[in-house]
Amino acid sequence: MSSATADDTAKGPITVTEAFFAAFRHHPSGVAIITADAGEGPVALTVSSLISVSASPPTVAFSLSASSSTAKAVEKAKTVVIHFVRRGDMELARVCATSGVDRFGEHVRWERLASGEPHYPQVDFWFRAALRDRLALPGACLMTAELLSASPLAQNGRGDDALVYANRSWHELRPMPGETKPLLLWPEDSATF
């Protein structure tokens, strides 16, 4: 016997695209800010698509929207800075996610690394990375980046709570009550951690 209600069957079957949006709307993802300067001035954008690809060499990937002028500027850069944002960095993440906002104006604290990339010094965990490969897809492109160096404070770990994005809003991420030991999800031979 089917568990579908009359309302469910009246709507008809959903498309794969509709199912995709529903699934990923409720699939939490970490938040990062990417900054770059391809010679036309600094740009920044917030992404929730950052993934680890390999530990040797340390490589990540993220997707960029084909309709974003900021994303197009990031694609032209040779290097970027990838900021791992936490709950305390949420307002900056909002600024970098809002269209039409000056992400490097007087109200935003930023500076350049010695190598020239713009970055936000208030985010204490970041990597300088070289863009390696680009896979063009309809409406987006997938970028891979090799991590070249880490922020000086990276060795200290993070005391602030993780920030995730799900169902079109920001959320804190905390350990489940009663969890004392980490649960290892990856086999020892995994390419990532």
C-alpha positions as CSV (number, residue, x, y, z in Angstrom):
1,M,0.0,0.0,0.0
2,S,1.3,3.4,-1.0
3,S,2.0,6.0,1.7
4,A,1.3,8.9,-0.7
5,T,-1.5,11.2,0.3
6,A,-4.2,12.5,-2.1
7,D,-2.4,15.8,-2.2
8,D,0.8,14.1,-3.3
9,T,-0.8,12.3,-6.1
10,A,-2.8,15.3,-7.3
11,K,0.4,17.3,-7.8
12,G,1.8,14.5,-10.0
13,P,5.4,13.3,-10.0
14,I,8.1,15.9,-9.5
15,T,10.8,16.4,-12.1
16,V,14.4,15.5,-11.4
17,T,15.2,19.2,-11.3
18,E,12.5,19.8,-8.6
19,A,13.9,16.8,-6.7
20,F,17.4,18.2,-7.0
21,F,16.4,21.5,-5.5
22,A,14.5,19.9,-2.7
23,A,17.3,17.5,-1.8
24,F,20.1,20.1,-1.9
25,R,18.0,22.8,-0.1
26,H,18.1,20.5,2.9
27,H,21.7,19.2,2.5
28,P,23.8,21.5,4.8
29,S,27.1,22.6,3.4
30,G,30.0,24.6,4.8
31,V,30.5,28.2,4.0
32,A,33.6,29.8,2.4
33,I,34.5,33.2,1.0
34,I,36.7,33.3,-2.1
35,T,38.6,36.4,-2.9
36,A,40.7,37.2,-5.9
37,D,42.1,39.9,-8.1
38,A,42.8,39.2,-11.8
39,G,44.1,42.7,-12.3
40,E,40.8,44.6,-12.5
41,G,40.3,45.1,-8.7
42,P,39.5,42.8,-5.8
43,V,36.4,40.6,-5.9
44,A,34.8,38.3,-3.3
45,L,32.0,35.8,-3.2
46,T,30.5,33.4,-0.7
47,V,30.2,29.8,-1.7
48,S,28.6,26.8,-0.2
49,S,30.1,24.4,-2.7
50,L,33.6,24.0,-1.4
51,I,34.8,20.4,-1.2
52,S,38.0,18.6,-0.5
53,V,39.4,16.6,-3.5
54,S,42.8,15.3,-2.5
55,A,45.2,15.6,0.4
56,S,48.3,15.1,-1.8
57,P,48.6,17.7,-3.2
58,P,46.0,19.5,-1.1
59,T,43.3,20.3,-3.6
60,V,39.8,21.6,-3.3
61,A,37.0,22.3,-5.8
62,F,34.1,24.8,-5.9
63,S,31.4,25.8,-8.3
64,L,30.8,29.2,-9.8
65,S,27.6,30.4,-11.4
66,A,27.9,31.3,-15.1
67,S,25.6,34.3,-14.6
68,S,27.7,36.0,-11.9
69,S,30.1,38.8,-12.9
70,T,32.1,38.2,-9.7
71,A,32.4,34.5,-10.6
72,K,33.7,35.4,-14.0
73,A,36.3,37.7,-12.4
74,V,37.4,34.8,-10.1
75,E,37.8,32.5,-13.1
76,K,40.3,34.9,-14.7
77,A,42.5,34.9,-11.6
78,K,45.6,32.7,-11.3
79,T,45.4,32.5,-7.5
80,V,42.6,33.0,-4.9
81,V,42.2,33.1,-1.1
82,I,39.8,30.6,0.3
83,H,38.4,31.8,3.7
84,F,36.8,29.2,6.0
85,V,34.1,31.2,7.7
86,R,32.6,30.4,11.1
87,R,29.6,31.7,13.0
88,G,31.5,34.8,14.0
89,D,32.2,35.6,10.3
90,M,28.5,35.4,9.3
91,E,28.0,39.1,8.6
92,L,31.0,39.1,6.3
93,A,29.7,36.0,4.5
94,R,26.4,37.8,4.1
95,V,28.1,40.9,2.6
96,C,30.0,38.7,0.1
97,A,26.8,36.9,-0.8
98,T,24.8,40.0,-1.5
99,S,24.6,41.3,-5.0
100,G,25.5,44.9,-5.6
101,V,27.2,45.4,-2.2
102,D,30.8,46.8,-2.1
103,R,32.7,44.0,-0.5
104,F,35.9,46.1,-0.2
105,G,34.5,49.4,0.8
106,E,35.4,51.6,3.8
107,H,33.0,49.6,6.0
108,V,34.8,46.2,5.3
109,R,38.2,45.4,6.8
110,W,40.5,43.8,4.2
111,E,44.1,43.9,3.1
112,R,46.4,42.2,0.5
113,L,48.7,39.3,1.1
114,A,52.4,39.9,0.3
115,S,51.7,38.0,-3.0
116,G,48.9,40.5,-3.9
117,E,45.7,38.6,-3.3
118,P,42.9,40.4,-1.3
119,H,41.9,38.8,1.9
120,Y,39.9,39.4,5.1
121,P,42.2,39.3,8.1
122,Q,39.4,38.9,10.6
123,V,38.8,35.4,9.2
124,D,41.7,33.6,10.8
125,F,41.6,30.3,8.8
126,W,42.3,30.7,5.1
127,F,44.4,29.2,2.3
128,R,46.1,30.8,-0.6
129,A,45.4,28.6,-3.6
130,A,46.3,28.3,-7.3
131,L,43.5,27.7,-9.7
132,R,44.3,24.6,-11.6
133,D,41.4,23.2,-13.8
134,R,38.0,24.4,-15.0
135,L,35.1,22.3,-16.1
136,A,32.5,24.3,-17.9
137,L,28.9,23.0,-17.4
138,P,25.5,24.5,-18.4
139,G,25.0,27.4,-16.1
140,A,28.1,26.9,-14.0
141,C,31.7,25.9,-13.9
142,L,33.6,23.7,-11.5
143,M,37.0,25.0,-10.4
144,T,39.8,23.1,-8.8
145,A,42.5,24.8,-6.7
146,E,45.7,23.6,-5.2
147,L,46.3,24.9,-1.7
148,L,49.7,26.7,-1.6
149,S,49.9,28.1,1.9
150,A,47.8,28.4,5.0
151,S,47.1,31.3,7.3
152,P,49.4,31.7,10.3
153,L,46.6,31.0,12.7
154,A,45.6,27.7,11.0
155,Q,47.7,25.7,13.5
156,N,45.6,27.0,16.4
157,G,42.4,25.3,15.2
158,R,39.0,26.9,15.4
159,G,37.3,27.8,18.6
160,D,34.2,29.3,17.0
161,D,31.3,27.2,15.9
162,A,31.0,26.1,12.3
163,L,28.6,27.9,10.0
164,V,26.6,26.0,7.5
165,Y,24.0,27.0,4.9
166,A,20.8,24.9,4.4
167,N,17.3,25.7,3.3
168,R,18.3,29.2,2.3
169,S,19.5,30.3,5.7
170,W,22.6,30.2,8.0
171,H,22.9,27.7,10.8
172,E,25.3,26.8,13.6
173,L,26.8,23.4,13.6
174,R,27.4,21.8,17.0
175,P,28.2,18.3,18.2
176,M,25.2,16.1,19.0
177,P,24.7,15.7,22.8
178,G,26.4,12.6,24.1
179,E,28.9,12.3,21.2
180,T,32.3,11.9,22.7
181,K,34.3,10.1,20.0
182,P,34.6,11.2,16.4
183,L,32.9,8.9,13.9
184,L,35.2,8.1,11.0
185,L,33.3,8.1,7.8
186,W,36.2,7.5,5.4
187,P,38.3,4.4,5.0
188,E,42.0,4.9,5.6
189,D,42.8,4.8,1.9
190,S,40.5,7.7,1.1
191,A,41.9,10.4,-1.1
192,T,40.5,13.0,1.3
193,F,40.5,13.1,5.1
